[in-house]
Amino acid sequence: MLAAKARELTLGNYPDLSLSAARKMAAERRVEIDKGNDPAAQKRQEKLAARTAWTVRELASDYIEKVLEAGHLAEGTVYYRKQDLNNVIVPALGVDEVRATSPEAIVDMLERSGKTWTVQNRILTTVTQLFDHAIGRKLIRVNPAAGIKLTALLGPRPPIRRRIMLSEADLRKLLAGVEDIGVENALAFRIMLATCVRTVELVKARWEHVDFDNGTWLVPDESVKTRTGFLVPLTPTVLGWFRKLHALAEGSEWVLPARRADRVGKPVGRTTLWAAIERAFNRGDIDIQRFTPHDTRSTAKGHMRNMGVSREISEIALNHALKGMDAIYDVREEIPERRSALELWANFLVACESGQPWNVVPIRGQIKAA
């Protein structure tokens, strides 16, 4: 029968550890062994404890690097996850040890945030995923956010606000004074309204993707919620707005470059335009019902439908995927019906801003799928 291999305990390295110090440490470890303790196992436990004694701030940094910045999530998801971490979770829990964070601390964080039901629900999702990451790293065994229900804290979810469609009268009032939000913001708003794109798709636009000769703008995969890029036809009116922005960009690669010193070389923030509109509302410069970024898209769709644009083409104008339509249309290529619909819509917006009457008689099915 083979003899068991003798176990060893490393005390240190010579000459960092002197011979006399080593003898003293060995004597102390011998006392522990005589008591039935295992110094080697204790040392391993101490190393393990030190390795897993992360703070929530350290965990958040690792989560951002390994998950949020890995390139697998939609840009909007990454933006709001980081916003939740930087503005709520880390300020409230950052100094706490991950393994010591309690459900009560997370509930307190949510209640103190003062956010709406919807935003608190998003924060709860973010903090749950953060501690799932901790489980994956073997820092903890149980997620402290598991089992927390927002309905128990705030009651049932409030009714979801319905999208609104700005009327022609609303658009005439809004566009007549649109310059009050600033030249660049006004141009950006006109383009976003006329092309039916999402805010982030315009914010991330680069000049390399704008083709002035062919009148197109390619929105790349990484800027799109669905991760599938698409081609936006640019009508002469919209091209004119892009040319004005090009002159204002002063050589920047971005269609909407940031102006702040700490953001040089980056695009404007995704909330910049809507913050300017909100300030205009608060000043009383805009005297119509308040609207959100999503409402600009529902407004465009509603008016195009009223002008005779078919449901299929109006959905394509908003880059909505319809079952069966992908076999007919390639959103990365020129779609004549989409161009016709957006030209009709842009002309209507110009009439609203200039105060001219709009005399087009709606004809059902005027612009429809081939």
NURO-441679 format. One record per residue (C-alpha): residue in three letters; x negated, y negated, z. Coordinates in nm, 4 decimals. Example, Ala and Ser with C-alpha at 12.3 -4.5 7.8 and 13.67 -1.06 7.14 Angstrom:
<recs>
> paza | X | Y | Z
> ALA | -1.2300 | 0.4500 | 0.7800 .
> SER | -1.3670 | 0.1060 | 0.7140 .
</recs>
This chain:
<recs>
> paza | X | Y | Z
> MET | 0.0000 | 0.0000 | 0.0000 .
> LEU | -0.1364 | -0.3398 | -0.1024 .
> ALA | -0.2049 | -0.5897 | 0.1725 .
> ALA | -0.0006 | -0.9089 | 0.1624 .
> LYS | -0.1866 | -1.2061 | 0.0204 .
> ALA | -0.3027 | -1.4442 | 0.2916 .
> ARG | -0.1161 | -1.7769 | 0.2818 .
> GLU | -0.3194 | -2.0948 | 0.2745 .
> LEU | -0.2497 | -2.4508 | 0.3834 .
> THR | -0.4417 | -2.7345 | 0.2231 .
> LEU | -0.5360 | -2.9984 | 0.4785 .
> GLY | -0.7075 | -3.2427 | 0.2446 .
> ASN | -1.0085 | -3.2961 | 0.0193 .
> TYR | -1.3721 | -3.3500 | 0.1177 .
> PRO | -1.5177 | -3.6113 | 0.1605 .
> ASP | -1.1839 | -3.7950 | 0.2002 .
> LEU | -1.1203 | -3.5719 | 0.5011 .
> SER | -1.4203 | -3.5254 | 0.7344 .
> LEU | -1.5145 | -3.1855 | 0.8781 .
> SER | -1.4293 | -3.2908 | 1.2341 .
> ALA | -1.0915 | -3.4261 | 1.1277 .
> ALA | -1.0222 | -3.1061 | 0.9363 .
> ARG | -1.1055 | -2.8953 | 1.2421 .
> LYS | -0.8714 | -3.1060 | 1.4550 .
> MET | -0.5875 | -3.0720 | 1.2030 .
> ALA | -0.6485 | -2.6975 | 1.1740 .
> ALA | -0.6215 | -2.6599 | 1.5512 .
> GLU | -0.2928 | -2.8510 | 1.5512 .
> ARG | -0.1554 | -2.6346 | 1.2697 .
> ARG | -0.2678 | -2.3194 | 1.4582 .
> VAL | -0.0602 | -2.4302 | 1.7566 .
> GLU | 0.2421 | -2.4658 | 1.5260 .
> ILE | 0.1833 | -2.1189 | 1.3803 .
> ASP | 0.1548 | -1.9679 | 1.7282 .
> LYS | 0.4967 | -2.1176 | 1.8051 .
> GLY | 0.6392 | -1.9379 | 1.5026 .
> ASN | 0.6536 | -2.2437 | 1.2782 .
> ASP | 0.5289 | -2.2548 | 0.9179 .
> PRO | 0.3169 | -2.5685 | 0.8525 .
> ALA | 0.2961 | -2.4935 | 0.4793 .
> ALA | 0.6735 | -2.4704 | 0.4471 .
> GLN | 0.7133 | -2.7854 | 0.6560 .
> LYS | 0.4721 | -2.9692 | 0.4269 .
> ARG | 0.6710 | -2.8587 | 0.1214 .
> GLN | 0.9926 | -2.9832 | 0.2819 .
> GLU | 0.8327 | -3.3187 | 0.3602 .
> LYS | 0.7193 | -3.3554 | -0.0017 .
> LEU | 1.0655 | -3.2590 | -0.1253 .
> ALA | 1.2311 | -3.5081 | 0.1087 .
> ALA | 1.0003 | -3.7853 | -0.0093 .
> ARG | 1.0663 | -3.6972 | -0.3725 .
> THR | 1.4446 | -3.7064 | -0.3309 .
> ALA | 1.4641 | -4.0157 | -0.1077 .
> TRP | 1.5778 | -4.2409 | -0.3913 .
> THR | 1.7710 | -4.5607 | -0.3432 .
> VAL | 2.0797 | -4.6296 | -0.5512 .
> ARG | 1.8819 | -4.9036 | -0.7277 .
> GLU | 1.6172 | -4.6493 | -0.8335 .
> LEU | 1.8875 | -4.4085 | -0.9448 .
> ALA | 2.0542 | -4.6806 | -1.1524 .
> SER | 1.7253 | -4.7623 | -1.3268 .
> ASP | 1.6719 | -4.3960 | -1.4112 .
> TYR | 2.0312 | -4.3595 | -1.5318 .
> ILE | 1.9982 | -4.6625 | -1.7579 .
> GLU | 1.6736 | -4.5319 | -1.9070 .
> LYS | 1.7716 | -4.1663 | -1.9464 .
> VAL | 2.1407 | -4.2020 | -2.0363 .
> LEU | 2.2492 | -4.5517 | -2.1365 .
> GLU | 1.9434 | -4.6320 | -2.3476 .
> ALA | 1.9154 | -4.2886 | -2.5082 .
> GLY | 2.1134 | -4.4055 | -2.8122 .
> HIS | 2.3961 | -4.1534 | -2.7862 .
> LEU | 2.6703 | -4.3809 | -2.6494 .
> ALA | 2.8740 | -4.6477 | -2.8229 .
> GLU | 2.7377 | -4.9969 | -2.7758 .
> GLY | 3.0503 | -5.1149 | -2.5968 .
> THR | 3.0243 | -4.8284 | -2.3489 .
> VAL | 2.6603 | -4.9116 | -2.2765 .
> TYR | 2.7425 | -5.2796 | -2.2343 .
> TYR | 3.0160 | -5.2246 | -1.9761 .
> ARG | 2.8269 | -4.9513 | -1.7885 .
> LYS | 2.5323 | -5.1890 | -1.7462 .
> GLN | 2.7653 | -5.4714 | -1.6485 .
> ASP | 2.9227 | -5.2553 | -1.3763 .
> LEU | 2.5813 | -5.1450 | -1.2481 .
> ASN | 2.4163 | -5.4866 | -1.2496 .
> ASN | 2.7089 | -5.6953 | -1.1271 .
> VAL | 2.8868 | -5.4666 | -0.8800 .
> ILE | 2.7281 | -5.1307 | -0.7972 .
> VAL | 2.3619 | -5.2221 | -0.7440 .
> PRO | 2.4362 | -5.5449 | -0.5515 .
> ALA | 2.6653 | -5.3495 | -0.3164 .
> LEU | 2.4805 | -5.0170 | -0.2828 .
> GLY | 2.1330 | -5.0755 | -0.4253 .
> VAL | 1.9339 | -5.0531 | -0.1003 .
> ASP | 2.1189 | -4.7431 | 0.0243 .
> GLU | 1.9627 | -4.3999 | -0.0105 .
> VAL | 2.1424 | -4.1919 | -0.2705 .
> ARG | 2.1783 | -3.8945 | -0.0363 .
> ALA | 2.3196 | -4.1185 | 0.2381 .
> THR | 2.5801 | -4.2959 | 0.0230 .
> SER | 2.9279 | -4.2154 | 0.1507 .
> PRO | 3.2719 | -4.2206 | -0.0141 .
> GLU | 3.3652 | -4.4929 | 0.2352 .
> ALA | 3.0848 | -4.7142 | 0.1012 .
> ILE | 3.2110 | -4.6700 | -0.2540 .
> VAL | 3.5695 | -4.7498 | -0.1538 .
> ASP | 3.4471 | -5.0616 | 0.0285 .
> MET | 3.2530 | -5.1660 | -0.2830 .
> LEU | 3.5629 | -5.1339 | -0.4997 .
> GLU | 3.7849 | -5.3256 | -0.2598 .
> ARG | 3.5322 | -5.6053 | -0.2147 .
> SER | 3.4825 | -5.6446 | -0.5907 .
> GLY | 3.8172 | -5.8214 | -0.6243 .
> LYS | 3.8491 | -5.6963 | -0.9817 .
> THR | 4.1677 | -5.6017 | -1.1611 .
> TRP | 4.3067 | -5.2494 | -1.1548 .
> THR | 4.1658 | -5.1766 | -1.5000 .
> VAL | 3.8173 | -5.3080 | -1.4226 .
> GLN | 3.8010 | -5.1276 | -1.0869 .
> ASN | 3.8987 | -4.8080 | -1.2661 .
> ARG | 3.6102 | -4.8613 | -1.5064 .
> ILE | 3.3698 | -4.9296 | -1.2180 .
> LEU | 3.4844 | -4.6089 | -1.0488 .
> THR | 3.4097 | -4.4186 | -1.3692 .
> THR | 3.0633 | -4.5759 | -1.3879 .
> VAL | 2.9726 | -4.4990 | -1.0258 .
> THR | 3.1013 | -4.1420 | -1.0655 .
> GLN | 2.8800 | -4.0892 | -1.3697 .
> LEU | 2.5872 | -4.2471 | -1.1849 .
> PHE | 2.6092 | -3.9952 | -0.9010 .
> ASP | 2.6665 | -3.7123 | -1.1496 .
> HIS | 2.3234 | -3.8109 | -1.2802 .
> ALA | 2.1899 | -3.7790 | -0.9246 .
> ILE | 2.3308 | -3.4260 | -0.9048 .
> GLY | 2.1575 | -3.3451 | -1.2324 .
> ARG | 1.8291 | -3.4585 | -1.0798 .
> LYS | 1.8973 | -3.2481 | -0.7679 .
> LEU | 1.8944 | -3.5557 | -0.5455 .
> ILE | 2.2333 | -3.4615 | -0.4000 .
> ARG | 2.4693 | -3.1655 | -0.4176 .
> VAL | 2.8067 | -3.3411 | -0.3919 .
> ASN | 2.9207 | -3.6556 | -0.5733 .
> PRO | 3.0376 | -3.9100 | -0.3104 .
> ALA | 3.2703 | -4.0691 | -0.5675 .
> ALA | 3.4514 | -3.7434 | -0.6379 .
> GLY | 3.8111 | -3.7449 | -0.5222 .
> ILE | 3.8456 | -4.1227 | -0.4927 .
> LYS | 4.1751 | -4.2228 | -0.6559 .
> LEU | 4.2417 | -4.5809 | -0.7522 .
> THR | 4.6142 | -4.5218 | -0.7167 .
> ALA | 4.5534 | -4.4539 | -0.3465 .
> LEU | 4.3666 | -4.7842 | -0.3121 .
> LEU | 4.5686 | -5.0161 | -0.5350 .
> GLY | 4.8884 | -4.8309 | -0.6148 .
> PRO | 5.0053 | -4.7337 | -0.9642 .
> ARG | 4.8426 | -4.8844 | -1.2691 .
> PRO | 5.0144 | -5.2083 | -1.3791 .
> PRO | 5.1935 | -5.2024 | -1.7153 .
> ILE | 4.9489 | -5.2313 | -2.0036 .
> ARG | 4.9677 | -5.5690 | -2.1746 .
> ARG | 5.1049 | -5.5385 | -2.5245 .
> ARG | 4.9120 | -5.6813 | -2.8159 .
> ILE | 5.0497 | -6.0099 | -2.9405 .
> MET | 5.0733 | -6.1451 | -3.2919 .
> LEU | 5.0034 | -6.5155 | -3.3226 .
> SER | 5.2717 | -6.6796 | -3.5331 .
> GLU | 5.2056 | -6.9033 | -3.8319 .
> ALA | 5.2848 | -7.2016 | -3.6096 .
> ASP | 5.0319 | -7.0771 | -3.3518 .
> LEU | 4.7636 | -7.0346 | -3.6176 .
> ARG | 4.8258 | -7.3813 | -3.7604 .
> LYS | 4.7825 | -7.5382 | -3.4158 .
> LEU | 4.4810 | -7.3244 | -3.3311 .
> LEU | 4.2883 | -7.3650 | -3.6560 .
> ALA | 4.3581 | -7.7369 | -3.6914 .
> GLY | 4.1474 | -7.8004 | -3.3801 .
> VAL | 3.9101 | -7.5050 | -3.4003 .
> GLU | 3.6028 | -7.7309 | -3.4228 .
> ASP | 3.6611 | -7.8232 | -3.0571 .
> ILE | 3.4825 | -7.5008 | -2.9561 .
> GLY | 3.1662 | -7.6016 | -3.1459 .
> VAL | 3.0576 | -7.5670 | -3.5082 .
> GLU | 2.8946 | -7.2233 | -3.4786 .
> ASN | 3.1711 | -7.0840 | -3.2596 .
> ALA | 3.4344 | -7.2179 | -3.4988 .
> LEU | 3.2652 | -7.0535 | -3.7982 .
> ALA | 3.2283 | -6.7275 | -3.6065 .
> PHE | 3.5953 | -6.7337 | -3.5058 .
> ARG | 3.7105 | -6.7999 | -3.8622 .
> ILE | 3.4984 | -6.5118 | -3.9936 .
> MET | 3.6137 | -6.2714 | -3.7244 .
> LEU | 3.9784 | -6.3604 | -3.7824 .
> ALA | 3.9509 | -6.3423 | -4.1618 .
> THR | 3.7527 | -6.0160 | -4.1799 .
> CYS | 3.9427 | -5.8353 | -3.8993 .
> VAL | 3.6191 | -5.7133 | -3.7374 .
> ARG | 3.5621 | -5.6586 | -3.3669 .
> THR | 3.3634 | -5.9131 | -3.1665 .
> VAL | 3.0601 | -5.6883 | -3.1201 .
> GLU | 3.0494 | -5.6100 | -3.4933 .
> LEU | 3.0075 | -5.9799 | -3.5710 .
> VAL | 2.7742 | -6.0506 | -3.2794 .
> LYS | 2.5361 | -5.7766 | -3.3983 .
> ALA | 2.5458 | -5.8834 | -3.7648 .
> ARG | 2.2074 | -5.9309 | -3.9349 .
> TRP | 2.1417 | -6.1261 | -4.2508 .
> GLU | 1.9844 | -5.8208 | -4.4152 .
> HIS | 2.3331 | -5.6680 | -4.4257 .
> VAL | 2.5035 | -5.9688 | -4.5873 .
> ASP | 2.4990 | -5.9554 | -4.9686 .
> PHE | 2.5780 | -6.3036 | -5.0990 .
> ASP | 2.5520 | -6.1944 | -5.4642 .
> ASN | 2.8079 | -5.9153 | -5.4397 .
> GLY | 3.0161 | -6.0691 | -5.1628 .
> THR | 2.9850 | -5.7875 | -4.9102 .
> TRP | 2.8764 | -5.7335 | -4.5517 .
> LEU | 2.7700 | -5.3898 | -4.4317 .
> VAL | 2.8501 | -5.3218 | -4.0665 .
> PRO | 2.5988 | -5.0484 | -3.9665 .
> ASP | 2.6807 | -4.7362 | -3.7659 .
> GLU | 2.5227 | -4.8608 | -3.4436 .
> SER | 2.7506 | -5.1666 | -3.4318 .
> VAL | 3.0759 | -4.9744 | -3.4745 .
> LYS | 3.2938 | -4.8284 | -3.2006 .
> THR | 3.3437 | -4.5079 | -3.4001 .
> ARG | 2.9715 | -4.4918 | -3.4922 .
> THR | 3.0635 | -4.4936 | -3.8625 .
> GLY | 2.9606 | -4.8045 | -4.0536 .
> PHE | 3.1773 | -4.9716 | -4.3162 .
> LEU | 3.1629 | -5.2310 | -4.5929 .
> VAL | 3.3509 | -5.5582 | -4.5489 .
> PRO | 3.4433 | -5.7428 | -4.8706 .
> LEU | 3.3742 | -6.1148 | -4.8359 .
> THR | 3.6090 | -6.3502 | -5.0174 .
> PRO | 3.4726 | -6.6791 | -5.1575 .
> THR | 3.6104 | -6.8660 | -4.8563 .
> VAL | 3.4450 | -6.6327 | -4.6053 .
> LEU | 3.1182 | -6.6380 | -4.8028 .
> GLY | 3.1220 | -7.0152 | -4.7645 .
> TRP | 3.1468 | -6.9788 | -4.3862 .
> PHE | 2.8600 | -6.7297 | -4.3871 .
> ARG | 2.6452 | -6.9724 | -4.5899 .
> LYS | 2.7035 | -7.2440 | -4.3318 .
> LEU | 2.5970 | -7.0063 | -4.0546 .
> HIS | 2.2899 | -6.9091 | -4.2581 .
> ALA | 2.1798 | -7.2712 | -4.2657 .
> LEU | 2.2366 | -7.3031 | -3.8905 .
> ALA | 2.0470 | -6.9780 | -3.8169 .
> GLU | 1.7163 | -7.1443 | -3.9134 .
> GLY | 1.5471 | -6.8267 | -4.0325 .
> SER | 1.6712 | -6.5952 | -3.7567 .
> GLU | 1.7437 | -6.2334 | -3.8496 .
> TRP | 2.0755 | -6.2652 | -3.6660 .
> VAL | 2.3877 | -6.4201 | -3.8149 .
> LEU | 2.4637 | -6.5624 | -3.4688 .
> PRO | 2.1273 | -6.6164 | -3.2955 .
> ALA | 2.1144 | -6.6983 | -2.9266 .
> ARG | 2.0118 | -7.0548 | -2.8444 .
> ARG | 1.9111 | -7.0129 | -2.4795 .
> ALA | 1.5368 | -7.0048 | -2.4105 .
> ASP | 1.5611 | -6.6726 | -2.2251 .
> ARG | 1.7351 | -6.5050 | -2.5210 .
> VAL | 1.5200 | -6.6217 | -2.8117 .
> GLY | 1.5047 | -6.3541 | -3.0803 .
> LYS | 1.8333 | -6.1976 | -2.9726 .
> PRO | 2.1925 | -6.2448 | -3.0894 .
> VAL | 2.4435 | -6.4434 | -2.8881 .
> GLY | 2.6120 | -6.2629 | -2.6022 .
> ARG | 2.9277 | -6.0756 | -2.6877 .
> THR | 3.1293 | -6.3008 | -2.4541 .
> THR | 2.9924 | -6.6328 | -2.5852 .
> LEU | 3.2675 | -6.7015 | -2.8382 .
> TRP | 3.5499 | -6.6014 | -2.6060 .
> ALA | 3.4064 | -6.8014 | -2.3187 .
> ALA | 3.4164 | -7.1085 | -2.5447 .
> ILE | 3.7787 | -7.0365 | -2.6360 .
> GLU | 3.8684 | -6.9854 | -2.2696 .
> ARG | 3.7118 | -7.3221 | -2.1814 .
> ALA | 3.9143 | -7.4861 | -2.4588 .
> PHE | 4.2312 | -7.3345 | -2.3135 .
> ASN | 4.1385 | -7.4620 | -1.9667 .
> ARG | 4.0734 | -7.8133 | -2.1023 .
> GLY | 4.4101 | -7.8145 | -2.2748 .
> ASP | 4.2526 | -7.8341 | -2.6223 .
> ILE | 4.4406 | -7.5209 | -2.7310 .
> ASP | 4.8156 | -7.5452 | -2.6833 .
> ILE | 4.9429 | -7.2000 | -2.7778 .
> GLN | 4.9931 | -6.8710 | -2.5939 .
> ARG | 4.6684 | -6.7224 | -2.4634 .
> PHE | 4.5281 | -6.4389 | -2.6684 .
> THR | 4.2483 | -6.1836 | -2.6496 .
> PRO | 3.9911 | -6.0642 | -2.9064 .
> HIS | 4.2089 | -5.7629 | -2.9850 .
> ASP | 4.5026 | -5.9938 | -3.0555 .
> THR | 4.3189 | -6.1426 | -3.3551 .
> ARG | 4.3256 | -5.8001 | -3.5185 .
> SER | 4.6917 | -5.7352 | -3.4451 .
> THR | 4.7654 | -6.0864 | -3.5761 .
> ALA | 4.5855 | -6.0142 | -3.9032 .
> LYS | 4.7579 | -5.6796 | -3.9458 .
> GLY | 5.1029 | -5.8232 | -3.8751 .
> HIS | 5.0688 | -6.1091 | -4.1212 .
> MET | 4.9240 | -5.8876 | -4.3951 .
> ARG | 5.2169 | -5.6490 | -4.3544 .
> ASN | 5.4569 | -5.9448 | -4.3816 .
> MET | 5.2787 | -6.0511 | -4.7014 .
> GLY | 5.3425 | -5.7139 | -4.8614 .
> VAL | 5.0177 | -5.5324 | -4.7827 .
> SER | 5.0866 | -5.1626 | -4.7304 .
> ARG | 5.0367 | -4.9986 | -4.3940 .
> GLU | 4.7478 | -4.7898 | -4.5269 .
> ILE | 4.5534 | -5.0862 | -4.6630 .
> SER | 4.6214 | -5.3032 | -4.3575 .
> GLU | 4.4827 | -5.0232 | -4.1399 .
> ILE | 4.1762 | -4.9921 | -4.3633 .
> ALA | 4.1274 | -5.3693 | -4.3354 .
> LEU | 4.0964 | -5.3167 | -3.9580 .
> ASN | 3.8686 | -5.0141 | -4.0154 .
> HIS | 4.1236 | -4.7817 | -3.8590 .
> ALA | 4.0938 | -4.4186 | -3.9643 .
> LEU | 4.4170 | -4.2711 | -4.0963 .
> LYS | 4.4635 | -3.8993 | -4.1387 .
> GLY | 4.4036 | -3.8033 | -4.4990 .
> MET | 4.2819 | -4.1482 | -4.6059 .
> ASP | 3.9130 | -4.0553 | -4.5717 .
> ALA | 3.9610 | -3.8170 | -4.8642 .
> ILE | 4.0751 | -4.1107 | -5.0795 .
> TYR | 3.8623 | -4.4001 | -4.9582 .
> ASP | 3.4976 | -4.4257 | -4.8551 .
> VAL | 3.4805 | -4.7169 | -4.6109 .
> ARG | 3.1096 | -4.7600 | -4.6931 .
> GLU | 3.1959 | -4.8543 | -5.0507 .
> GLU | 3.3913 | -5.1331 | -5.2158 .
> ILE | 3.7686 | -5.0855 | -5.1849 .
> PRO | 3.9459 | -5.3231 | -5.4286 .
> GLU | 4.2765 | -5.3076 | -5.2405 .
> ARG | 4.1016 | -5.4078 | -4.9187 .
> ARG | 3.9372 | -5.7034 | -5.0914 .
> SER | 4.2712 | -5.8169 | -5.2335 .
> ALA | 4.4370 | -5.7927 | -4.8922 .
> LEU | 4.1611 | -5.9862 | -4.7154 .
> GLU | 4.1593 | -6.2525 | -4.9875 .
> LEU | 4.5330 | -6.3030 | -4.9410 .
> TRP | 4.4833 | -6.3241 | -4.5635 .
> ALA | 4.1890 | -6.5685 | -4.5915 .
> ASN | 4.3875 | -6.7964 | -4.8233 .
> PHE | 4.6696 | -6.8003 | -4.5699 .
> LEU | 4.4255 | -6.9007 | -4.2929 .
> VAL | 4.2835 | -7.1824 | -4.5073 .
> ALA | 4.6367 | -7.3110 | -4.5663 .
> CYS | 4.7028 | -7.3020 | -4.1914 .
> GLU | 4.3844 | -7.4941 | -4.1084 .
> SER | 4.4272 | -7.7546 | -4.3824 .
> GLY | 4.7953 | -7.8133 | -4.3105 .
> GLN | 4.9000 | -7.7021 | -4.6587 .
> PRO | 5.2253 | -7.5102 | -4.7058 .
> TRP | 5.2162 | -7.1372 | -4.7668 .
> ASN | 5.4404 | -7.0558 | -5.0586 .
> VAL | 5.3579 | -6.6929 | -5.1330 .
> VAL | 5.6775 | -6.4883 | -5.1427 .
> PRO | 5.6227 | -6.1568 | -4.9629 .
> ILE | 5.6731 | -5.8580 | -5.1901 .
> ARG | 5.6943 | -5.5262 | -5.0110 .
> GLY | 5.4251 | -5.2931 | -5.1421 .
> GLN | 5.2459 | -5.5790 | -5.3244 .
> ILE | 4.9070 | -5.4426 | -5.2182 .
> LYS | 4.9225 | -5.0720 | -5.1561 .
> ALA | 4.7091 | -4.7614 | -5.1593 .
> ALA | 4.6211 | -4.6205 | -5.4994 .
</recs>
